[in-house]
Amino acid sequence: MTKGTIWTILGVIVAVVIAWWLVSILFSVLWFIAKLAIVVVVAIAVFAFMRTFFRGSDD
């Protein structure tokens, strides 16, 4: 093996590790955004239900 081949193998390993880390962060952010969107939808539904449920007969 030449010196260039060793550096190429090390470069590939480092690139895979960095890509793995970046994809992990990306999926964490996307999952957080998805959970946040679900919470907003459920909160709006609960708020609408509570508003109609607790609305008095004087409205």
N, CA, C and O atoms as a GROMACS GRO file, in nm:
protein
  236
    1MET      N    1   0.084  -0.118   0.000
    1MET     CA    2   0.000   0.000   0.000
    1MET      C    3   0.088   0.125   0.000
    1MET      O    4   0.189   0.132   0.070
    2THR      N    5   0.048   0.219  -0.078
    2THR     CA    6   0.123   0.344  -0.083
    2THR      C    7   0.066   0.441   0.019
    2THR      O    8  -0.041   0.420   0.078
    3LYS      N    9   0.141   0.547   0.037
    3LYS     CA   10   0.099   0.649   0.133
    3LYS      C   11  -0.032   0.715   0.089
    3LYS      O   12  -0.115   0.749   0.173
    4GLY      N   13  -0.051   0.733  -0.041
    4GLY     CA   14  -0.173   0.793  -0.093
    4GLY      C   15  -0.295   0.705  -0.068
    4GLY      O   16  -0.404   0.756  -0.040
    5THR      N   17  -0.278   0.574  -0.077
    5THR     CA   18  -0.388   0.481  -0.052
    5THR      C   19  -0.433   0.486   0.093
    5THR      O   20  -0.553   0.482   0.121
    6ILE      N   21  -0.338   0.495   0.183
    6ILE     CA   22  -0.373   0.503   0.326
    6ILE      C   23  -0.450   0.631   0.355
    6ILE      O   24  -0.549   0.629   0.428
    7TRP      N   25  -0.406   0.743   0.296
    7TRP     CA   26  -0.477   0.870   0.317
    7TRP      C   27  -0.617   0.865   0.254
    7TRP      O   28  -0.711   0.924   0.308
    8THR      N   29  -0.630   0.796   0.142
    8THR     CA   30  -0.762   0.783   0.079
    8THR      C   31  -0.856   0.703   0.168
    8THR      O   32  -0.972   0.741   0.186
    9ILE      N   33  -0.808   0.593   0.224
    9ILE     CA   34  -0.891   0.510   0.314
    9ILE      C   35  -0.929   0.589   0.438
    9ILE      O   36  -1.045   0.586   0.480
   10LEU      N   37  -0.834   0.660   0.496
   10LEU     CA   38  -0.865   0.743   0.613
   10LEU      C   39  -0.965   0.853   0.578
   10LEU      O   40  -1.055   0.884   0.657
   11GLY      N   41  -0.950   0.913   0.460
   11GLY     CA   42  -1.044   1.017   0.417
   11GLY      C   43  -1.185   0.963   0.401
   11GLY      O   44  -1.282   1.030   0.437
   12VAL      N   45  -1.197   0.842   0.346
   12VAL     CA   46  -1.328   0.780   0.330
   12VAL      C   47  -1.390   0.752   0.467
   12VAL      O   48  -1.509   0.777   0.487
   13ILE      N   49  -1.312   0.702   0.559
   13ILE     CA   50  -1.364   0.672   0.694
   13ILE      C   51  -1.410   0.799   0.763
   13ILE      O   52  -1.518   0.802   0.822
   14VAL      N   53  -1.331   0.904   0.755
   14VAL     CA   54  -1.368   1.032   0.815
   14VAL      C   55  -1.494   1.088   0.749
   14VAL      O   56  -1.581   1.141   0.818
   15ALA      N   57  -1.504   1.076   0.617
   15ALA     CA   58  -1.623   1.125   0.546
   15ALA      C   59  -1.748   1.049   0.589
   15ALA      O   60  -1.854   1.110   0.607
   16VAL      N   61  -1.738   0.919   0.606
   16VAL     CA   62  -1.853   0.839   0.650
   16VAL      C   63  -1.894   0.877   0.792
   16VAL      O   64  -2.014   0.888   0.821
   17VAL      N   65  -1.797   0.898   0.881
   17VAL     CA   66  -1.828   0.936   1.019
   17VAL      C   67  -1.897   1.072   1.022
   17VAL      O   68  -1.996   1.090   1.093
   18ILE      N   69  -1.847   1.168   0.946
   18ILE     CA   70  -1.908   1.301   0.943
   18ILE      C   71  -2.048   1.293   0.881
   18ILE      O   72  -2.140   1.358   0.932
   19ALA      N   73  -2.065   1.217   0.774
   19ALA     CA   74  -2.196   1.202   0.712
   19ALA      C   75  -2.295   1.138   0.809
   19ALA      O   76  -2.410   1.180   0.817
   20TRP      N   77  -2.251   1.036   0.882
   20TRP     CA   78  -2.337   0.969   0.981
   20TRP      C   79  -2.384   1.069   1.086
   20TRP      O   80  -2.502   1.071   1.122
   21TRP      N   81  -2.293   1.152   1.134
   21TRP     CA   82  -2.324   1.253   1.235
   21TRP      C   83  -2.422   1.356   1.181
   21TRP      O   84  -2.518   1.392   1.250
   22LEU      N   85  -2.400   1.403   1.059
   22LEU     CA   86  -2.488   1.504   0.999
   22LEU      C   87  -2.628   1.448   0.973
   22LEU      O   88  -2.728   1.518   0.996
   23VAL      N   89  -2.637   1.326   0.926
   23VAL     CA   90  -2.768   1.264   0.901
   23VAL      C   91  -2.842   1.244   1.033
   23VAL      O   92  -2.963   1.263   1.040
   24SER      N   93  -2.770   1.206   1.137
   24SER     CA   94  -2.832   1.189   1.268
   24SER      C   95  -2.890   1.321   1.318
   24SER      O   96  -3.002   1.324   1.368
   25ILE      N   97  -2.816   1.429   1.304
   25ILE     CA   98  -2.865   1.560   1.345
   25ILE      C   99  -2.985   1.601   1.260
   25ILE      O  100  -3.083   1.654   1.312
   26LEU      N  101  -2.978   1.576   1.130
   26LEU     CA  102  -3.089   1.611   1.040
   26LEU      C  103  -3.217   1.538   1.079
   26LEU      O  104  -3.323   1.599   1.086
   27PHE      N  105  -3.208   1.407   1.106
   27PHE     CA  106  -3.327   1.333   1.144
   27PHE      C  107  -3.379   1.377   1.281
   27PHE      O  108  -3.500   1.376   1.303
   28SER      N  109  -3.291   1.414   1.372
   28SER     CA  110  -3.336   1.465   1.501
   28SER      C  111  -3.415   1.595   1.485
   28SER      O  112  -3.520   1.612   1.547
   29VAL      N  113  -3.365   1.684   1.402
   29VAL     CA  114  -3.434   1.811   1.378
   29VAL      C  115  -3.568   1.786   1.310
   29VAL      O  116  -3.669   1.846   1.347
   30LEU      N  117  -3.570   1.699   1.208
   30LEU     CA  118  -3.695   1.670   1.138
   30LEU      C  119  -3.797   1.605   1.231
   30LEU      O  120  -3.916   1.636   1.223
   31TRP      N  121  -3.753   1.515   1.318
   31TRP     CA  122  -3.844   1.451   1.412
   31TRP      C  123  -3.899   1.554   1.511
   31TRP      O  124  -4.017   1.548   1.547
   32PHE      N  125  -3.816   1.647   1.555
   32PHE     CA  126  -3.861   1.752   1.645
   32PHE      C  127  -3.967   1.839   1.577
   32PHE      O  128  -4.068   1.873   1.639
   33ILE      N  129  -3.946   1.874   1.451
   33ILE     CA  130  -4.042   1.956   1.378
   33ILE      C  131  -4.174   1.880   1.360
   33ILE      O  132  -4.281   1.938   1.373
   34ALA      N  133  -4.166   1.750   1.330
   34ALA     CA  134  -4.287   1.670   1.314
   34ALA      C  135  -4.364   1.661   1.445
   34ALA      O  136  -4.487   1.676   1.446
   35LYS      N  137  -4.294   1.639   1.557
   35LYS     CA  138  -4.360   1.633   1.687
   35LYS      C  139  -4.423   1.768   1.721
   35LYS      O  140  -4.534   1.773   1.773
   36LEU      N  141  -4.353   1.875   1.691
   36LEU     CA  142  -4.406   2.009   1.717
   36LEU      C  143  -4.533   2.034   1.637
   36LEU      O  144  -4.629   2.091   1.690
   37ALA      N  145  -4.536   1.993   1.513
   37ALA     CA  146  -4.655   2.010   1.430
   37ALA      C  147  -4.772   1.929   1.484
   37ALA      O  148  -4.885   1.977   1.486
   38ILE      N  149  -4.746   1.807   1.529
   38ILE     CA  150  -4.852   1.723   1.587
   38ILE      C  151  -4.906   1.787   1.714
   38ILE      O  152  -5.027   1.789   1.736
   39VAL      N  153  -4.818   1.838   1.798
   39VAL     CA  154  -4.861   1.903   1.922
   39VAL      C  155  -4.948   2.024   1.892
   39VAL      O  156  -5.049   2.046   1.959
   40VAL      N  157  -4.910   2.103   1.793
   40VAL     CA  158  -4.989   2.221   1.758
   40VAL      C  159  -5.130   2.181   1.711
   40VAL      O  160  -5.228   2.243   1.751
   41VAL      N  161  -5.138   2.078   1.628
   41VAL     CA  162  -5.269   2.033   1.579
   41VAL      C  163  -5.355   1.982   1.694
   41VAL      O  164  -5.473   2.015   1.702
   42VAL      N  165  -5.297   1.901   1.781
   42VAL     CA  166  -5.373   1.847   1.895
   42VAL      C  167  -5.413   1.960   1.989
   42VAL      O  168  -5.525   1.959   2.041
   43ALA      N  169  -5.326   2.055   2.013
   43ALA     CA  170  -5.359   2.167   2.102
   43ALA      C  171  -5.474   2.250   2.046
   43ALA      O  172  -5.562   2.292   2.121
   44ILE      N  173  -5.474   2.273   1.916
   44ILE     CA  174  -5.584   2.348   1.855
   44ILE      C  175  -5.715   2.269   1.869
   44ILE      O  176  -5.819   2.327   1.899
   45ALA      N  177  -5.711   2.139   1.847
   45ALA     CA  178  -5.831   2.056   1.860
   45ALA      C  179  -5.883   2.057   2.003
   45ALA      O  180  -6.003   2.070   2.026
   46VAL      N  181  -5.794   2.043   2.101
   46VAL     CA  182  -5.834   2.044   2.241
   46VAL      C  183  -5.891   2.181   2.279
   46VAL      O  184  -5.991   2.189   2.350
   47PHE      N  185  -5.828   2.286   2.233
   47PHE     CA  186  -5.877   2.420   2.263
   47PHE      C  187  -6.018   2.442   2.205
   47PHE      O  188  -6.105   2.497   2.272
   48ALA      N  189  -6.038   2.398   2.082
   48ALA     CA  190  -6.170   2.412   2.020
   48ALA      C  191  -6.274   2.331   2.096
   48ALA      O  192  -6.386   2.377   2.116
   49PHE      N  193  -6.238   2.210   2.138
   49PHE     CA  194  -6.331   2.128   2.215
   49PHE      C  195  -6.365   2.193   2.348
   49PHE      O  196  -6.481   2.199   2.387
   50MET      N  197  -6.264   2.243   2.417
   50MET     CA  198  -6.288   2.306   2.547
   50MET      C  199  -6.374   2.430   2.532
   50MET      O  200  -6.458   2.458   2.617
   51ARG      N  201  -6.352   2.506   2.425
   51ARG     CA  202  -6.431   2.627   2.403
   51ARG      C  203  -6.578   2.595   2.382
   51ARG      O  204  -6.666   2.664   2.435
   52THR      N  205  -6.604   2.491   2.305
   52THR     CA  206  -6.744   2.456   2.282
   52THR      C  207  -6.805   2.387   2.403
   52THR      O  208  -6.924   2.404   2.430
   53PHE      N  209  -6.726   2.311   2.476
   53PHE     CA  210  -6.777   2.238   2.592
   53PHE      C  211  -6.811   2.333   2.707
   53PHE      O  212  -6.913   2.315   2.774
   54PHE      N  213  -6.726   2.432   2.730
   54PHE     CA  214  -6.745   2.522   2.844
   54PHE      C  215  -6.822   2.649   2.808
   54PHE      O  216  -6.840   2.737   2.892
   55ARG      N  217  -6.867   2.657   2.685
   55ARG     CA  218  -6.946   2.772   2.645
   55ARG      C  219  -7.081   2.766   2.718
   55ARG      O  220  -7.150   2.664   2.718
   56GLY      N  221  -7.115   2.873   2.778
   56GLY     CA  222  -7.241   2.877   2.852
   56GLY      C  223  -7.361   2.891   2.760
   56GLY      O  224  -7.344   2.913   2.640
   57SER      N  225  -7.479   2.877   2.814
   57SER     CA  226  -7.601   2.889   2.735
   57SER      C  227  -7.635   3.034   2.708
   57SER      O  228  -7.729   3.062   2.634
   58ASP      N  229  -7.561   3.128   2.768
   58ASP     CA  230  -7.590   3.270   2.749
   58ASP      C  231  -7.524   3.328   2.624
   58ASP      O  232  -7.543   3.447   2.596
   59ASP      N  233  -7.448   3.249   2.550
   59ASP     CA  234  -7.385   3.299   2.425
   59ASP      C  235  -7.478   3.290   2.309
   59ASP      O  236  -7.441   3.327   2.198
   0.00000   0.00000   0.00000
